[in-house]
Amino acid sequence: MWRTRAAAACVICRSLANSSYGIKRKSPLQNLHLVSRSIHHPYYPSSKFQRPPLRISIQLFSSLNRLPLRKTKLLDVKYGYQSHRNFWLARLASRLLKLRYLVLGSAVGGGYTAKKTYDQWKDMMPDLDEYKWIVPDFIWELDEHIDFEKLIKALPDADDLAKLLPDFDKIGESFTSLKGFFSPGYNLVSEVIGASDLLLLLGSPGETAFRATDQGYDNDKQYKKVSDKEKIDQLQEELLRTQLKYQRMLERLEKENKELRKLVLQRDDKGIHQRKLKKSLIDMYSEVLDILSDYDASYNTQDHLPRVVVVGDQSAGKTSVLEMIAQARIFPRGSGEMMTRSPVKVTLSEGPHHVALFKDSSREFDLTKEEDLAALRNEIEIRMRNSVKEGCTVSTETISLSVKGPGLQRMVLVDLPGVISTVTSGMAPDTKETIFSISKAYMQNPNAIILCIQDGSVDAERSIVTDLVSQMDPHGKRTIFVLTKVDLAEKNVASPSRIQQIIEGKLFPMKALGYFAVVTGKGNSSESIESIKEYEEEFFQNSKLLKTCMLKAHQVTTKNLSLAVSDCFWKMVRESVEQQADAFKATRFNLETEWKNNYPRLRELDRNELFEKAKNEILDEVISLTQVTPKHWEEILQKTLWERVSTHVIENIYLPAAQTMNSGTFNTTVDIKLKQWTDKQLPNKAVEVAWETLQEEFSRFMTEQKGKEHDDIFDKLKQAVKEESIKRHKWNERAEDSLRVIQHNALEDRSISDKQQWDAAIHFMEETLQSRLKDTESVIEDMVGPDWKKRWLYWIGRTKEQNVRNETKNELEKLIKCNEEHAAYLANDEVTTVRKNLEARGITVDPCLIKDTWHQIYRRYFLKTALNHCNLCRRGFYYYQRHFVDSELECNDIVLFWRIQRMLAITANTLRQQLTNTEVRRLEKNVKEVLEDFAEDNEKKVKLLTGKRVQLAEDLKKVREIQEKLEAFIEALHQEK
């Protein structure tokens, strides 16, 4: 019976191979059904390579699907088959009983296999819950802002759409004709498969069928184990190629979009649309941060507005990452030395041209030109050095830079100095602590995004910044970790899994929102941004880290990093900006209440307004100098000048001339000495006196309190303006030359015209001599000690030296009484005589002490004699007019003092004219220049205008400005959203 069945199957196979059924070529034996080929042609190889036997699915080729329910036609007798009894009902019942086992086993095995396959695929799928932040918030919130029901209602009905569709009935008829054309071959193949299945089931018991099926399953499983790894590798390579393909497509679309946006922005700049462009959101936000950075140090409200803080170890690649995000090499570079010496705030925004500019400058640097890039790097380096104070290495002063360009991600980044572990030579001792304090000050802001930069080419154990970041953000809710120099890390690191541990957040004791791996160049400072991008893309395309799934595609390249950082930044801005606006609103209310309670009758004037008010007051006071009367000027000048020159006149002119024996010698000596004095000293002394007088009057007007209108808040500013103006003012150099001629002519005149001038000269001489006599008496009293009255009344005694000087004074007075016409100097024999007389009384005296005492004793005697002579000359004007002819009275000293008095009056008048006509106006000009310089120097104003009232007004102004700008920013943010 088995032979009969086999012969029947062979006939069927042969008929299938020989018949064409519309196909013009013969079907080779390989095209026959696998079951038929394996049974009847066991020695024919099934394929070129010996593949394992195919596992036959019982569910697919079952007796229910292919078993004919009619009688089976027997073959011809010539093939050796005979007729037999037809017990088809019994055979059908037996087959149905075996069928339940087949169906039950297939269901259980298929369900288990499906569940296991589902679990494997589920484990292979990544957990995307941690990466929801990559998708912008507006995607999740579309249903809140778009009414899909209205959108569905607005769409056309199904009937309307059906009218637009083609006639599928006609198309179906054509497909039906094609189906009829291929139906004979399809039916024949189906019959062959059914017959083969039936023969397999009927030719052996059920246990043998199950055994064959299990053996096929085991072979297939072994084949799968061998080929799974190859399939996974192929799938990974295909996935990488697909990702790179779409990445290139995305970059091309972004480039095209960038060019289109550039054209649109250029058209807006040229005014084609005739509309005024509003400030971008990022520019508005950057202005708020600039205002906050300008706050005084005493302002106690913390700044919690978001910004991206870039921190990392020194030479970890912070600046390079920032340059890749800004798409320009804008920072100064150095080989291993500290280049970032102060925080640099970089505001990235979109614009038609790739340019950069500073907050306090109008110059734009074209970042597409190398000379502008070099100038920008040089300017940043100069600003950093200028911000560093003497004796320090780093500065806390922030440099604000704005970078605009097509395709830039909008955000605000702050590049901080690199964290160091050791202070090297040339650095300030507190450099390490200062850098830590600056980094902590920026990172402790709860809304700041921390961009932690780690060098991948060095050992992880050498990292310093990761510990600092973990302290500031222990839960990693606002930290993004960036591993730089991955190309060097892959080349040098012995275990690539270590890089995988870093990116998965398992190696460092810190947590982060996301982990990224980037390549920022080959270490050549002259590389362009485009070449670095190409090198980065090429590296990751061929990197084993990406092929072996140690790194994921969304975790690499600076492009993905900048997109992620920008999304995090704006998400943080949207979540926190309204809260910060409410905080500033509350602060404003508190400051306004404090002002109303403390200064109810004063206007809220900030520092700039107070400076303008002080400026007007100072200029009014300078103008008041022109209102000083000429008489007042001349009196002050004459008095001050005489005080300055009187000593020279008495000691060097009058006293030497008075020692002469006759009037001719006296006048000659006086004329010579006056001429020498006029040529060398007098004009210079006069100008000095005039300049000092101007200073004193200017100071008097500046410091004079004007009753209730006086505000002591301006005192320091006025004092500084006065000192700086005086320092800058210089007297006219030609004034001395003209003054010398005038003084010389005044001293040459000896003609006293009337008695009034004569009496005035005598009075002037008496005042001068009495003042000198009083000074001389005071000196003598200090030398010899108090007289007997003071000793008895005030119980004051003399010292030993004073006793010696007193005895010497008594001896010298005896000498003068003996010779009233004694000369001004003692002879040596006279000194010896006085010394011996004192030694006879047991007093030892030094010759120098005798001469010093004689100088004061003779000076007192001479001044008293001169005063007596003044009294005699009061009635000598008549003799003066007759040139002292036939008279023993000579009053040449009165004429000398008259000449000096007249010279003083003329000099004072000349200096007054110079003051009022020239110098006061020049001083006013200097004051205006000083005020203008102070107005431009904000630090100067802060230093000079201090006090609680100024600080309160300044804080109130700042808070109002910040609140207004924040409200405008929030409104624009809602409109964009």
Summary of the structure (lengths in Angstrom):
residues: 977
radius of gyration: 55.8
end to end distance: 82.8
largest distance: 198.8
contacts: 2707
relative contact order: 0.06
helix: 66%
strand: 5%
